[in-house]
Amino acid sequence: MEKIAIGPSGMQGSRLAVGCMGLGGGWNATPVGPADVAQARRLVEAALELGMDFFDHADFYSQFKAEEVFGKVLRETPSLRGRIVLQSKCGIRIGGLDGVSTGHYDLSASHILRSVDGSLARLATDHLDILLLHRPDPLMEPEEIAGAFRSLKEAGKVRAFGVSNMNAGQIRLLQASLDEPLVANQLQLSLAHDAFVDSGVTFNHASRERAVWFTDGTVEECRSRRIRIQSWAPLAGGNWSPGARSALEASGRRHAVLPEAIAVAWLLRHPAGIQPILGTTRPDRLEACVKGLEVRLDREEWTSLWIAARGGPLP
Ligand SMILES: NC(=O)c1ccc[n+]([C@@H]2O[C@H](COP(=O)([O-])OP(=O)(O)OC[C@H]3O[C@@H](n4cnc5c(N)ncnc54)[C@H](OP(=O)(O)O)[C@@H]3O)[C@@H](O)[C@H]2O)c1
């Protein structure tokens, strides 16, 4: 599988990435068991077999068990670590779970440092390749974040930094204080969350009926800074609108692939070079998605899918 640059720093990763949120046995307090480890191992091995070497985590996925189970796989087979790019995130604290009673965002330096140490211990590794700030924290102080990044870099704990769910202004604000360029911005993008393209054509359009909630200029800001845009929920968890579903199925029949592959191909066709983060835990669905790399949607088919998903003609 093609390798792509993750940001301007020279780091590389597979065109399609594996999202690990579904690993670890779910959002519950049940301890990780052998079946969870076996599931994680199957997914990692299937991904590597398909050429996918990029794995996305967050500290608290499955109540911290996603990283834990992944770490158990790495402990069993230490040679895997050198074959993969490991990304995790920090900044969301879940109420009742993370030493806080009310859940909140926390991009203070002390929380960032504490969170990374927790991720490294669970993942059984001495460094993360990429750390993302999971969500913008209204109380974030760019200079403080820059200091945390500096000490993580100097300690060899994190190689590169990025963000998630941040808009253009937040990226500019942070970047002005950071020593190094941000490498990624992970956003919810799919045919079910198509406002990243819709906002570009409904701008200044008085008759629009759809609510457009994507901040104008975010995609452009990332592209001009060579920040890799990653898509979370690229399959929308399988929850397509009826229009999107039938368009995906029809396109899938035309190209002799499953609808999942078309959902991936639709993202890949966008010139921003989006890296889909596939959240399936099933090797067969992963393989079906990878077929999307072989589908090149022409302008008309790409637009037809978009129109079917948005539920109305373009302005
Ligand atoms: N940055 C953020 O704020 C953020 C937020 C959420 C997620 N993420 C990251 O993005 C990754 C992907 O996100 P995601 O897992 O929410 O979305 P996804 O990749 O769109 O969907 C994967 C989930 O949907 C299920 N699914 C997919 N297609 C289906 C179908 N046709 N029928 C039934 N179920 C289907 C999968 O089940 P199976 O396992 O059974 O295939 C899996 O649970 C996560 O793993 C995580 O790494 C980031």
The ligand as an SDF file (V2000), in Angstrom:
LIG
                    3D

 48 52  0  0  0  0  0  0  0  0999 V2000
  -10.6580   12.2130   16.7910 N   0  0  0  0  0  0  0  0  0  0  0  0
  -11.8550   11.9100   17.2450 C   0  0  0  0  0  0  0  0  0  0  0  0
  -12.5570   12.7090   17.8830 O   0  0  0  0  0  0  0  0  0  0  0  0
  -12.3810   10.5290   16.9780 C   0  0  0  0  0  0  0  0  0  0  0  0
  -13.7110   10.1910   17.2940 C   0  0  0  0  0  0  0  0  0  0  0  0
  -14.1430    8.9030   17.0100 C   0  0  0  0  0  0  0  0  0  0  0  0
  -13.2710    7.9760   16.4350 C   0  0  0  0  0  0  0  0  0  0  0  0
  -11.9790    8.3180   16.1780 N   0  0  0  0  0  0  0  0  0  0  0  0
  -11.0280    7.3850   15.5240 C   0  0  0  0  0  0  0  0  0  0  0  0
  -11.5380    7.0520   14.2530 O   0  0  0  0  0  0  0  0  0  0  0  0
  -11.6670    5.6360   14.1240 C   0  0  0  0  0  0  0  0  0  0  0  0
  -12.8550    5.3250   13.2540 C   0  0  0  0  0  0  0  0  0  0  0  0
  -14.0300    5.8640   13.8020 O   0  0  0  0  0  0  0  0  0  0  0  0
  -15.3430    4.9940   14.0870 P   0  0  0  0  0  0  0  0  0  0  0  0
  -14.9310    3.6710   14.5750 O   0  0  0  0  0  0  0  0  0  0  0  0
  -16.2290    5.8380   14.8980 O   0  0  0  0  0  0  0  0  0  0  0  0
  -16.0160    4.9370   12.6700 O   0  0  0  0  0  0  0  0  0  0  0  0
  -16.0640    4.0160   11.3580 P   0  0  0  0  0  0  0  0  0  0  0  0
  -14.7460    3.5790   10.9070 O   0  0  0  0  0  0  0  0  0  0  0  0
  -16.8840    4.8380   10.4530 O   0  0  0  0  0  0  0  0  0  0  0  0
  -16.9570    2.7800   11.7990 O   0  0  0  0  0  0  0  0  0  0  0  0
  -16.4690    1.6420   12.4180 C   0  0  0  0  0  0  0  0  0  0  0  0
  -17.5220    1.0830   13.3170 C   0  0  0  0  0  0  0  0  0  0  0  0
  -18.7460    0.9570   12.6110 O   0  0  0  0  0  0  0  0  0  0  0  0
  -19.0790   -0.4050   12.4630 C   0  0  0  0  0  0  0  0  0  0  0  0
  -19.4750   -0.5590   11.0520 N   0  0  0  0  0  0  0  0  0  0  0  0
  -18.8790   -0.0930    9.9770 C   0  0  0  0  0  0  0  0  0  0  0  0
  -19.5370   -0.4160    8.8510 N   0  0  0  0  0  0  0  0  0  0  0  0
  -20.6000   -1.0980    9.2460 C   0  0  0  0  0  0  0  0  0  0  0  0
  -21.6560   -1.6830    8.5440 C   0  0  0  0  0  0  0  0  0  0  0  0
  -21.7470   -1.6270    7.2150 N   0  0  0  0  0  0  0  0  0  0  0  0
  -22.5910   -2.3250    9.2540 N   0  0  0  0  0  0  0  0  0  0  0  0
  -22.5050   -2.3760   10.6120 C   0  0  0  0  0  0  0  0  0  0  0  0
  -21.4980   -1.8300   11.3370 N   0  0  0  0  0  0  0  0  0  0  0  0
  -20.5490   -1.1930   10.6430 C   0  0  0  0  0  0  0  0  0  0  0  0
  -17.8350   -1.1880   12.7820 C   0  0  0  0  0  0  0  0  0  0  0  0
  -18.1880   -2.4360   13.3070 O   0  0  0  0  0  0  0  0  0  0  0  0
  -17.2180   -3.7200   13.0970 P   0  0  0  0  0  0  0  0  0  0  0  0
  -16.0960   -3.5690   14.0530 O   0  0  0  0  0  0  0  0  0  0  0  0
  -18.1180   -4.8560   13.4220 O   0  0  0  0  0  0  0  0  0  0  0  0
  -16.8010   -3.6990   11.6690 O   0  0  0  0  0  0  0  0  0  0  0  0
  -17.1680   -0.2830   13.8090 C   0  0  0  0  0  0  0  0  0  0  0  0
  -17.7660   -0.4400   15.0800 O   0  0  0  0  0  0  0  0  0  0  0  0
  -11.7600    5.1350   15.5750 C   0  0  0  0  0  0  0  0  0  0  0  0
  -11.3620    3.7930   15.7200 O   0  0  0  0  0  0  0  0  0  0  0  0
  -10.8160    6.0740   16.2790 C   0  0  0  0  0  0  0  0  0  0  0  0
   -9.4870    5.6310   16.1030 O   0  0  0  0  0  0  0  0  0  0  0  0
  -11.5350    9.5840   16.4410 C   0  0  0  0  0  0  0  0  0  0  0  0
  1  2  1  0
  2  3  2  0
  2  4  1  0
  4  5  1  0
  4 48  2  0
  5  6  2  0
  6  7  1  0
  7  8  2  0
  8  9  1  0
  8 48  1  0
  9 10  1  0
  9 46  1  0
 10 11  1  0
 11 12  1  0
 11 44  1  0
 12 13  1  0
 13 14  1  0
 14 15  2  0
 14 16  1  0
 14 17  1  0
 17 18  1  0
 18 19  2  0
 18 20  1  0
 18 21  1  0
 21 22  1  0
 22 23  1  0
 23 24  1  0
 23 42  1  0
 24 25  1  0
 25 26  1  0
 25 36  1  0
 26 27  1  0
 26 35  1  0
 27 28  2  0
 28 29  1  0
 29 30  1  0
 29 35  2  0
 30 31  1  0
 30 32  2  0
 32 33  1  0
 33 34  2  0
 34 35  1  0
 36 37  1  0
 36 42  1  0
 37 38  1  0
 38 39  2  0
 38 40  1  0
 38 41  1  0
 42 43  1  0
 44 45  1  0
 44 46  1  0
 46 47  1  0
M  CHG  2   8   1  16  -1
M  END
$$$$
